[in-house]
C-alpha cells in the first residue's frame, strides 16, 4: 500500500520544486505533475508529486491522518520548546 501526503508547493524550477508540510520543507520531483504551480497542493509520494488537490481536500486528508495516528502523528505541528513555554 502506498501513501501520498498533500504538501504546498512553495517554488519550482523546470522539473523540481520545494514543497512544505507543517513547517517541513522537501525537494520534490515535478516530472509527473509538470503543470503544478507555486501555491498548489500536490500529493507527494516517495519524493514525487503524483497529483494535485485543492486546499480543502488537503486539510481533510491531513485531519484524517491525524485522527488515525492520534498522538503518534508525526504530521502534527511540533510542540513549542519548553524554554519558550517557560518564557511566556
Secondary structure, DSSP 8 states (H G I E B T S, - for coil): ----EEEEEEEE-SSEEEEEETTEEEEEE-TT-TT--TT-EEEEETTEEEEEE-HHHHHHHHHHHHHHHGGG-TTS-----HHHHHH-
